[in-house]
C-alpha cells in the first residue's frame, strides 16, 4: 500500500477525514493528497510525524 492509502485506511478506521487530520495537525489543506498525487511524493519527517501521532500509529505503519 502507498503512504496515502495507509493514511486513508487509518483515518477511515477512526472515522476521521483527511481534511480533519490536516486541519488538526496544522498542515495546509491538500498536503496529504499531494503526497499521493506525485506533486510532493516525499513528505518531510515533521509533517509525517504529526500525521502518525494524530492517528496514533508509527511512521513505519504509514510507510509500509
mmCIF file of the N, C-alpha and C atoms, coordinates in Angstrom:
data_MODEL
# 
_entry.id   MODEL 
# 
loop_
_atom_site.group_PDB 
_atom_site.id 
_atom_site.type_symbol 
_atom_site.label_atom_id 
_atom_site.label_alt_id 
_atom_site.label_comp_id 
_atom_site.label_asym_id 
_atom_site.label_entity_id 
_atom_site.label_seq_id 
_atom_site.pdbx_PDB_ins_code 
_atom_site.Cartn_x 
_atom_site.Cartn_y 
_atom_site.Cartn_z 
_atom_site.occupancy 
_atom_site.B_iso_or_equiv 
_atom_site.pdbx_formal_charge 
_atom_site.auth_seq_id 
_atom_site.auth_comp_id 
_atom_site.auth_asym_id 
_atom_site.auth_atom_id 
_atom_site.pdbx_PDB_model_num 
ATOM 1   N N  . UNK A 1 1  ? 0.838   -1.183 0.000  1.00 0.00 ? 1  UNK A N  1 
ATOM 2   C CA . UNK A 1 1  ? 0.000   0.000  0.000  1.00 0.00 ? 1  UNK A CA 1 
ATOM 3   C C  . UNK A 1 1  ? 0.885   1.250  0.000  1.00 0.00 ? 1  UNK A C  1 
ATOM 4   N N  . UNK A 1 2  ? 0.370   2.287  -0.562 1.00 0.00 ? 2  UNK A N  1 
ATOM 5   C CA . UNK A 1 2  ? 1.106   3.551  -0.596 1.00 0.00 ? 2  UNK A CA 1 
ATOM 6   C C  . UNK A 1 2  ? 0.888   4.320  0.708  1.00 0.00 ? 2  UNK A C  1 
ATOM 7   N N  . UNK A 1 3  ? 1.702   5.323  0.894  1.00 0.00 ? 3  UNK A N  1 
ATOM 8   C CA . UNK A 1 3  ? 1.566   6.191  2.065  1.00 0.00 ? 3  UNK A CA 1 
ATOM 9   C C  . UNK A 1 3  ? 0.158   6.766  2.142  1.00 0.00 ? 3  UNK A C  1 
ATOM 10  N N  . UNK A 1 4  ? -0.330  7.296  1.040  1.00 0.00 ? 4  UNK A N  1 
ATOM 11  C CA . UNK A 1 4  ? -1.663  7.898  1.031  1.00 0.00 ? 4  UNK A CA 1 
ATOM 12  C C  . UNK A 1 4  ? -2.734  6.862  1.352  1.00 0.00 ? 4  UNK A C  1 
ATOM 13  N N  . UNK A 1 5  ? -2.624  5.673  0.782  1.00 0.00 ? 5  UNK A N  1 
ATOM 14  C CA . UNK A 1 5  ? -3.603  4.617  1.068  1.00 0.00 ? 5  UNK A CA 1 
ATOM 15  C C  . UNK A 1 5  ? -3.574  4.237  2.547  1.00 0.00 ? 5  UNK A C  1 
ATOM 16  N N  . UNK A 1 6  ? -2.388  4.151  3.121  1.00 0.00 ? 6  UNK A N  1 
ATOM 17  C CA . UNK A 1 6  ? -2.279  3.805  4.540  1.00 0.00 ? 6  UNK A CA 1 
ATOM 18  C C  . UNK A 1 6  ? -2.878  4.884  5.434  1.00 0.00 ? 6  UNK A C  1 
ATOM 19  N N  . UNK A 1 7  ? -2.665  6.132  5.080  1.00 0.00 ? 7  UNK A N  1 
ATOM 20  C CA . UNK A 1 7  ? -3.258  7.226  5.856  1.00 0.00 ? 7  UNK A CA 1 
ATOM 21  C C  . UNK A 1 7  ? -4.776  7.184  5.735  1.00 0.00 ? 7  UNK A C  1 
ATOM 22  N N  . UNK A 1 8  ? -5.277  7.014  4.525  1.00 0.00 ? 8  UNK A N  1 
ATOM 23  C CA . UNK A 1 8  ? -6.730  6.966  4.322  1.00 0.00 ? 8  UNK A CA 1 
ATOM 24  C C  . UNK A 1 8  ? -7.353  5.787  5.057  1.00 0.00 ? 8  UNK A C  1 
ATOM 25  N N  . UNK A 1 9  ? -6.687  4.634  5.047  1.00 0.00 ? 9  UNK A N  1 
ATOM 26  C CA . UNK A 1 9  ? -7.202  3.459  5.745  1.00 0.00 ? 9  UNK A CA 1 
ATOM 27  C C  . UNK A 1 9  ? -7.265  3.722  7.245  1.00 0.00 ? 9  UNK A C  1 
ATOM 28  N N  . UNK A 1 10 ? -6.176  4.240  7.806  1.00 0.00 ? 10 UNK A N  1 
ATOM 29  C CA . UNK A 1 10 ? -6.140  4.526  9.247  1.00 0.00 ? 10 UNK A CA 1 
ATOM 30  C C  . UNK A 1 10 ? -7.182  5.577  9.617  1.00 0.00 ? 10 UNK A C  1 
ATOM 31  N N  . UNK A 1 11 ? -7.338  6.575  8.770  1.00 0.00 ? 11 UNK A N  1 
ATOM 32  C CA . UNK A 1 11 ? -8.338  7.620  9.019  1.00 0.00 ? 11 UNK A CA 1 
ATOM 33  C C  . UNK A 1 11 ? -9.747  7.038  8.978  1.00 0.00 ? 11 UNK A C  1 
ATOM 34  N N  . UNK A 1 12 ? -9.995  6.201  7.992  1.00 0.00 ? 12 UNK A N  1 
ATOM 35  C CA . UNK A 1 12 ? -11.315 5.584  7.843  1.00 0.00 ? 12 UNK A CA 1 
ATOM 36  C C  . UNK A 1 12 ? -11.651 4.712  9.052  1.00 0.00 ? 12 UNK A C  1 
ATOM 37  N N  . UNK A 1 13 ? -10.678 3.953  9.529  1.00 0.00 ? 13 UNK A N  1 
ATOM 38  C CA . UNK A 1 13 ? -10.893 3.104  10.704 1.00 0.00 ? 13 UNK A CA 1 
ATOM 39  C C  . UNK A 1 13 ? -11.281 3.933  11.925 1.00 0.00 ? 13 UNK A C  1 
ATOM 40  N N  . UNK A 1 14 ? -10.823 5.169  11.950 1.00 0.00 ? 14 UNK A N  1 
ATOM 41  C CA . UNK A 1 14 ? -11.099 6.053  13.087 1.00 0.00 ? 14 UNK A CA 1 
ATOM 42  C C  . UNK A 1 14 ? -12.233 7.042  12.798 1.00 0.00 ? 14 UNK A C  1 
ATOM 43  N N  . UNK A 1 15 ? -12.814 6.894  11.609 1.00 0.00 ? 15 UNK A N  1 
ATOM 44  C CA . UNK A 1 15 ? -13.904 7.773  11.173 1.00 0.00 ? 15 UNK A CA 1 
ATOM 45  C C  . UNK A 1 15 ? -13.471 9.244  11.191 1.00 0.00 ? 15 UNK A C  1 
ATOM 46  N N  . UNK A 1 16 ? -12.275 9.486  10.653 1.00 0.00 ? 16 UNK A N  1 
ATOM 47  C CA . UNK A 1 16 ? -11.694 10.824 10.581 1.00 0.00 ? 16 UNK A CA 1 
ATOM 48  C C  . UNK A 1 16 ? -11.415 11.126 9.114  1.00 0.00 ? 16 UNK A C  1 
ATOM 49  N N  . UNK A 1 17 ? -11.686 12.333 8.687  1.00 0.00 ? 17 UNK A N  1 
ATOM 50  C CA . UNK A 1 17 ? -11.373 12.707 7.304  1.00 0.00 ? 17 UNK A CA 1 
ATOM 51  C C  . UNK A 1 17 ? -9.920  13.157 7.195  1.00 0.00 ? 17 UNK A C  1 
ATOM 52  N N  . UNK A 1 18 ? -9.383  13.036 5.999  1.00 0.00 ? 18 UNK A N  1 
ATOM 53  C CA . UNK A 1 18 ? -8.030  13.521 5.738  1.00 0.00 ? 18 UNK A CA 1 
ATOM 54  C C  . UNK A 1 18 ? -7.980  15.025 5.997  1.00 0.00 ? 18 UNK A C  1 
ATOM 55  N N  . UNK A 1 19 ? -9.030  15.724 5.624  1.00 0.00 ? 19 UNK A N  1 
ATOM 56  C CA . UNK A 1 19 ? -9.100  17.166 5.888  1.00 0.00 ? 19 UNK A CA 1 
ATOM 57  C C  . UNK A 1 19 ? -8.957  17.451 7.381  1.00 0.00 ? 19 UNK A C  1 
ATOM 58  N N  . UNK A 1 20 ? -9.634  16.678 8.215  1.00 0.00 ? 20 UNK A N  1 
ATOM 59  C CA . UNK A 1 20 ? -9.582  16.869 9.672  1.00 0.00 ? 20 UNK A CA 1 
ATOM 60  C C  . UNK A 1 20 ? -8.165  16.620 10.189 1.00 0.00 ? 20 UNK A C  1 
ATOM 61  N N  . UNK A 1 21 ? -7.507  15.595 9.662  1.00 0.00 ? 21 UNK A N  1 
ATOM 62  C CA . UNK A 1 21 ? -6.121  15.325 10.069 1.00 0.00 ? 21 UNK A CA 1 
ATOM 63  C C  . UNK A 1 21 ? -5.244  16.525 9.743  1.00 0.00 ? 21 UNK A C  1 
ATOM 64  N N  . UNK A 1 22 ? -5.380  17.026 8.519  1.00 0.00 ? 22 UNK A N  1 
ATOM 65  C CA . UNK A 1 22 ? -4.582  18.183 8.101  1.00 0.00 ? 22 UNK A CA 1 
ATOM 66  C C  . UNK A 1 22 ? -4.857  19.389 8.995  1.00 0.00 ? 22 UNK A C  1 
ATOM 67  N N  . UNK A 1 23 ? -6.118  19.682 9.195  1.00 0.00 ? 23 UNK A N  1 
ATOM 68  C CA . UNK A 1 23 ? -6.501  20.861 9.979  1.00 0.00 ? 23 UNK A CA 1 
ATOM 69  C C  . UNK A 1 23 ? -5.999  20.758 11.417 1.00 0.00 ? 23 UNK A C  1 
ATOM 70  N N  . UNK A 1 24 ? -6.258  19.620 12.058 1.00 0.00 ? 24 UNK A N  1 
ATOM 71  C CA . UNK A 1 24 ? -5.877  19.452 13.461 1.00 0.00 ? 24 UNK A CA 1 
ATOM 72  C C  . UNK A 1 24 ? -4.364  19.314 13.658 1.00 0.00 ? 24 UNK A C  1 
ATOM 73  N N  . UNK A 1 25 ? -3.669  18.892 12.612 1.00 0.00 ? 25 UNK A N  1 
ATOM 74  C CA . UNK A 1 25 ? -2.214  18.717 12.697 1.00 0.00 ? 25 UNK A CA 1 
ATOM 75  C C  . UNK A 1 25 ? -1.447  19.956 12.262 1.00 0.00 ? 25 UNK A C  1 
ATOM 76  N N  . UNK A 1 26 ? -2.171  20.972 11.819 1.00 0.00 ? 26 UNK A N  1 
ATOM 77  C CA . UNK A 1 26 ? -1.516  22.203 11.393 1.00 0.00 ? 26 UNK A CA 1 
ATOM 78  C C  . UNK A 1 26 ? -0.903  22.131 10.008 1.00 0.00 ? 26 UNK A C  1 
ATOM 79  N N  . UNK A 1 27 ? -1.375  21.189 9.199  1.00 0.00 ? 27 UNK A N  1 
ATOM 80  C CA . UNK A 1 27 ? -0.885  21.062 7.827  1.00 0.00 ? 27 UNK A CA 1 
ATOM 81  C C  . UNK A 1 27 ? -1.793  21.843 6.891  1.00 0.00 ? 27 UNK A C  1 
ATOM 82  N N  . UNK A 1 28 ? -1.257  22.294 5.805  1.00 0.00 ? 28 UNK A N  1 
ATOM 83  C CA . UNK A 1 28 ? -2.060  23.010 4.812  1.00 0.00 ? 28 UNK A CA 1 
ATOM 84  C C  . UNK A 1 28 ? -3.061  22.064 4.170  1.00 0.00 ? 28 UNK A C  1 
ATOM 85  N N  . UNK A 1 29 ? -4.218  22.612 3.805  1.00 0.00 ? 29 UNK A N  1 
ATOM 86  C CA . UNK A 1 29 ? -5.237  21.826 3.128  1.00 0.00 ? 29 UNK A CA 1 
ATOM 87  C C  . UNK A 1 29 ? -4.656  21.252 1.836  1.00 0.00 ? 29 UNK A C  1 
ATOM 88  N N  . UNK A 1 30 ? -4.801  19.961 1.640  1.00 0.00 ? 30 UNK A N  1 
ATOM 89  C CA . UNK A 1 30 ? -4.314  19.305 0.430  1.00 0.00 ? 30 UNK A CA 1 
ATOM 90  C C  . UNK A 1 30 ? -2.933  18.698 0.553  1.00 0.00 ? 30 UNK A C  1 
ATOM 91  N N  . UNK A 1 31 ? -2.276  18.922 1.678  1.00 0.00 ? 31 UNK A N  1 
ATOM 92  C CA . UNK A 1 31 ? -0.911  18.413 1.852  1.00 0.00 ? 31 UNK A CA 1 
ATOM 93  C C  . UNK A 1 31 ? -0.849  16.899 1.715  1.00 0.00 ? 31 UNK A C  1 
ATOM 94  N N  . UNK A 1 32 ? -1.709  16.194 2.416  1.00 0.00 ? 32 UNK A N  1 
ATOM 95  C CA . UNK A 1 32 ? -1.667  14.731 2.398  1.00 0.00 ? 32 UNK A CA 1 
ATOM 96  C C  . UNK A 1 32 ? -1.993  14.204 1.006  1.00 0.00 ? 32 UNK A C  1 
ATOM 97  N N  . UNK A 1 33 ? -2.949  14.800 0.343  1.00 0.00 ? 33 UNK A N  1 
ATOM 98  C CA . UNK A 1 33 ? -3.286  14.387 -1.016 1.00 0.00 ? 33 UNK A CA 1 
ATOM 99  C C  . UNK A 1 33 ? -2.122  14.548 -1.973 1.00 0.00 ? 33 UNK A C  1 
ATOM 100 N N  . UNK A 1 34 ? -1.328  15.579 -1.770 1.00 0.00 ? 34 UNK A N  1 
ATOM 101 C CA . UNK A 1 34 ? -0.159  15.804 -2.630 1.00 0.00 ? 34 UNK A CA 1 
ATOM 102 C C  . UNK A 1 34 ? 0.871   14.699 -2.464 1.00 0.00 ? 34 UNK A C  1 
ATOM 103 N N  . UNK A 1 35 ? 0.926   14.088 -1.286 1.00 0.00 ? 35 UNK A N  1 
ATOM 104 C CA . UNK A 1 35 ? 1.877   13.005 -1.067 1.00 0.00 ? 35 UNK A CA 1 
ATOM 105 C C  . UNK A 1 35 ? 1.573   11.817 -1.977 1.00 0.00 ? 35 UNK A C  1 
ATOM 106 N N  . UNK A 1 36 ? 0.314   11.635 -2.342 1.00 0.00 ? 36 UNK A N  1 
ATOM 107 C CA . UNK A 1 36 ? -0.048  10.504 -3.186 1.00 0.00 ? 36 UNK A CA 1 
ATOM 108 C C  . UNK A 1 36 ? -0.244  10.850 -4.639 1.00 0.00 ? 36 UNK A C  1 
ATOM 109 N N  . UNK A 1 37 ? -0.255  12.126 -4.958 1.00 0.00 ? 37 UNK A N  1 
ATOM 110 C CA . UNK A 1 37 ? -0.555  12.530 -6.335 1.00 0.00 ? 37 UNK A CA 1 
ATOM 111 C C  . UNK A 1 37 ? 0.680   12.714 -7.200 1.00 0.00 ? 37 UNK A C  1 
ATOM 112 N N  . UNK A 1 38 ? 1.834   12.649 -6.599 1.00 0.00 ? 38 UNK A N  1 
ATOM 113 C CA . UNK A 1 38 ? 3.055   12.862 -7.358 1.00 0.00 ? 38 UNK A CA 1 
ATOM 114 C C  . UNK A 1 38 ? 3.556   14.290 -7.300 1.00 0.00 ? 38 UNK A C  1 
ATOM 115 N N  . UNK A 1 39 ? 2.744   15.197 -6.778 1.00 0.00 ? 39 UNK A N  1 
ATOM 116 C CA . UNK A 1 39 ? 3.169   16.595 -6.664 1.00 0.00 ? 39 UNK A CA 1 
ATOM 117 C C  . UNK A 1 39 ? 4.277   16.707 -5.619 1.00 0.00 ? 39 UNK A C  1 
ATOM 118 N N  . UNK A 1 40 ? 4.090   16.058 -4.501 1.00 0.00 ? 40 UNK A N  1 
ATOM 119 C CA . UNK A 1 40 ? 5.092   16.065 -3.429 1.00 0.00 ? 40 UNK A CA 1 
ATOM 120 C C  . UNK A 1 40 ? 5.125   14.661 -2.844 1.00 0.00 ? 40 UNK A C  1 
ATOM 121 N N  . UNK A 1 41 ? 5.867   13.774 -3.486 1.00 0.00 ? 41 UNK A N  1 
ATOM 122 C CA . UNK A 1 41 ? 5.874   12.374 -3.070 1.00 0.00 ? 41 UNK A CA 1 
ATOM 123 C C  . UNK A 1 41 ? 6.585   12.136 -1.745 1.00 0.00 ? 41 UNK A C  1 
ATOM 124 N N  . UNK A 1 42 ? 7.466   13.036 -1.363 1.00 0.00 ? 42 UNK A N  1 
ATOM 125 C CA . UNK A 1 42 ? 8.253   12.826 -0.158 1.00 0.00 ? 42 UNK A CA 1 
ATOM 126 C C  . UNK A 1 42 ? 7.911   13.870 0.898  1.00 0.00 ? 42 UNK A C  1 
ATOM 127 N N  . UNK A 1 43 ? 7.079   13.491 1.862  1.00 0.00 ? 43 UNK A N  1 
ATOM 128 C CA . UNK A 1 43 ? 6.751   14.441 2.929  1.00 0.00 ? 43 UNK A CA 1 
ATOM 129 C C  . UNK A 1 43 ? 7.952   14.643 3.843  1.00 0.00 ? 43 UNK A C  1 
ATOM 130 N N  . UNK A 1 44 ? 8.021   15.808 4.467  1.00 0.00 ? 44 UNK A N  1 
ATOM 131 C CA . UNK A 1 44 ? 9.105   15.984 5.435  1.00 0.00 ? 44 UNK A CA 1 
ATOM 132 C C  . UNK A 1 44 ? 8.751   15.206 6.701  1.00 0.00 ? 44 UNK A C  1 
ATOM 133 N N  . UNK A 1 45 ? 9.768   14.857 7.451  1.00 0.00 ? 45 UNK A N  1 
ATOM 134 C CA . UNK A 1 45 ? 9.570   13.997 8.619  1.00 0.00 ? 45 UNK A CA 1 
ATOM 135 C C  . UNK A 1 45 ? 8.674   14.631 9.675  1.00 0.00 ? 45 UNK A C  1 
ATOM 136 N N  . UNK A 1 46 ? 8.753   15.933 9.842  1.00 0.00 ? 46 UNK A N  1 
ATOM 137 C CA . UNK A 1 46 ? 7.921   16.561 10.876 1.00 0.00 ? 46 UNK A CA 1 
ATOM 138 C C  . UNK A 1 46 ? 6.440   16.464 10.517 1.00 0.00 ? 46 UNK A C  1 
ATOM 139 N N  . UNK A 1 47 ? 6.109   16.632 9.251  1.00 0.00 ? 47 UNK A N  1 
ATOM 140 C CA . UNK A 1 47 ? 4.708   16.505 8.823  1.00 0.00 ? 47 UNK A CA 1 
ATOM 141 C C  . UNK A 1 47 ? 4.237   15.065 8.951  1.00 0.00 ? 47 UNK A C  1 
ATOM 142 N N  . UNK A 1 48 ? 5.077   14.135 8.546  1.00 0.00 ? 48 UNK A N  1 
ATOM 143 C CA . UNK A 1 48 ? 4.726   12.722 8.642  1.00 0.00 ? 48 UNK A CA 1 
ATOM 144 C C  . UNK A 1 48 ? 4.530   12.320 10.101 1.00 0.00 ? 48 UNK A C  1 
ATOM 145 N N  . UNK A 1 49 ? 5.372   12.841 10.987 1.00 0.00 ? 49 UNK A N  1 
ATOM 146 C CA . UNK A 1 49 ? 5.234   12.538 12.419 1.00 0.00 ? 49 UNK A CA 1 
ATOM 147 C C  . UNK A 1 49 ? 3.942   13.114 12.979 1.00 0.00 ? 49 UNK A C  1 
ATOM 148 N N  . UNK A 1 50 ? 3.571   14.308 12.556 1.00 0.00 ? 50 UNK A N  1 
ATOM 149 C CA . UNK A 1 50 ? 2.309   14.902 13.007 1.00 0.00 ? 50 UNK A CA 1 
ATOM 150 C C  . UNK A 1 50 ? 1.130   14.010 12.644 1.00 0.00 ? 50 UNK A C  1 
ATOM 151 N N  . UNK A 1 51 ? 1.129   13.497 11.418 1.00 0.00 ? 51 UNK A N  1 
ATOM 152 C CA . UNK A 1 51 ? 0.040   12.631 10.963 1.00 0.00 ? 51 UNK A CA 1 
ATOM 153 C C  . UNK A 1 51 ? 0.054   11.319 11.739 1.00 0.00 ? 51 UNK A C  1 
ATOM 154 N N  . UNK A 1 52 ? 1.216   10.717 11.892 1.00 0.00 ? 52 UNK A N  1 
ATOM 155 C CA . UNK A 1 52 ? 1.322   9.456  12.635 1.00 0.00 ? 52 UNK A CA 1 
ATOM 156 C C  . UNK A 1 52 ? 0.854   9.638  14.077 1.00 0.00 ? 52 UNK A C  1 
ATOM 157 N N  . UNK A 1 53 ? 1.291   10.703 14.711 1.00 0.00 ? 53 UNK A N  1 
ATOM 158 C CA . UNK A 1 53 ? 0.875   10.969 16.093 1.00 0.00 ? 53 UNK A CA 1 
ATOM 159 C C  . UNK A 1 53 ? -0.633  11.184 16.180 1.00 0.00 ? 53 UNK A C  1 
ATOM 160 N N  . UNK A 1 54 ? -1.182  11.924 15.230 1.00 0.00 ? 54 UNK A N  1 
ATOM 161 C CA . UNK A 1 54 ? -2.621  12.197 15.232 1.00 0.00 ? 54 UNK A CA 1 
ATOM 162 C C  . UNK A 1 54 ? -3.416  10.897 15.118 1.00 0.00 ? 54 UNK A C  1 
ATOM 163 N N  . UNK A 1 55 ? -2.929  9.991  14.267 1.00 0.00 ? 55 UNK A N  1 
ATOM 164 C CA . UNK A 1 55 ? -3.622  8.719  14.053 1.00 0.00 ? 55 UNK A CA 1 
ATOM 165 C C  . UNK A 1 55 ? -3.227  7.657  15.079 1.00 0.00 ? 55 UNK A C  1 
ATOM 166 N N  . UNK A 1 56 ? -2.280  7.993  15.950 1.00 0.00 ? 56 UNK A N  1 
ATOM 167 C CA . UNK A 1 56 ? -1.785  7.073  16.975 1.00 0.00 ? 56 UNK A CA 1 
ATOM 168 C C  . UNK A 1 56 ? -1.220  5.794  16.354 1.00 0.00 ? 56 UNK A C  1 
ATOM 169 N N  . UNK A 1 57 ? -0.398  5.986  15.321 1.00 0.00 ? 57 UNK A N  1 
ATOM 170 C CA . UNK A 1 57 ? 0.304   4.881  14.677 1.00 0.00 ? 57 UNK A CA 1 
ATOM 171 C C  . UNK A 1 57 ? 1.771   5.289  14.521 1.00 0.00 ? 57 UNK A C  1 
ATOM 172 N N  . UNK A 1 58 ? 2.599   4.317  14.214 1.00 0.00 ? 58 UNK A N  1 
ATOM 173 C CA . UNK A 1 58 ? 4.007   4.639  13.981 1.00 0.00 ? 58 UNK A CA 1 
ATOM 174 C C  . UNK A 1 58 ? 4.193   5.119  12.541 1.00 0.00 ? 58 UNK A C  1 
ATOM 175 N N  . UNK A 1 59 ? 5.271   5.832  12.324 1.00 0.00 ? 59 UNK A N  1 
ATOM 176 C CA . UNK A 1 59 ? 5.602   6.246  10.960 1.00 0.00 ? 59 UNK A CA 1 
ATOM 177 C C  . UNK A 1 59 ? 5.797   5.007  10.100 1.00 0.00 ? 59 UNK A C  1 
ATOM 178 N N  . UNK A 1 60 ? 6.408   3.969  10.668 1.00 0.00 ? 60 UNK A N  1 
ATOM 179 C CA . UNK A 1 60 ? 6.616   2.721  9.922  1.00 0.00 ? 60 UNK A CA 1 
ATOM 180 C C  . UNK A 1 60 ? 5.304   2.144  9.409  1.00 0.00 ? 60 UNK A C  1 
ATOM 181 N N  . UNK A 1 61 ? 4.257   2.208  10.213 1.00 0.00 ? 61 UNK A N  1 
ATOM 182 C CA . UNK A 1 61 ? 2.955   1.695  9.783  1.00 0.00 ? 61 UNK A CA 1 
ATOM 183 C C  . UNK A 1 61 ? 2.408   2.482  8.600  1.00 0.00 ? 61 UNK A C  1 
ATOM 184 N N  . UNK A 1 62 ? 2.708   3.758  8.542  1.00 0.00 ? 62 UNK A N  1 
ATOM 185 C CA . UNK A 1 62 ? 2.209   4.579  7.438  1.00 0.00 ? 62 UNK A CA 1 
ATOM 186 C C  . UNK A 1 62 ? 2.983   4.351  6.148  1.00 0.00 ? 62 UNK A C  1 
ATOM 187 N N  . UNK A 1 63 ? 4.272   4.081  6.263  1.00 0.00 ? 63 UNK A N  1 
ATOM 188 C CA . UNK A 1 63 ? 5.075   3.982  5.046  1.00 0.00 ? 63 UNK A CA 1 
ATOM 189 C C  . UNK A 1 63 ? 5.273   2.555  4.558  1.00 0.00 ? 63 UNK A C  1 
ATOM 190 N N  . UNK A 1 64 ? 4.792   1.568  5.283  1.00 0.00 ? 64 UNK A N  1 
ATOM 191 C CA . UNK A 1 64 ? 5.000   0.171  4.853  1.00 0.00 ? 64 UNK A CA 1 
ATOM 192 C C  . UNK A 1 64 ? 4.190   -0.180 3.631  1.00 0.00 ? 64 UNK A C  1 
# 
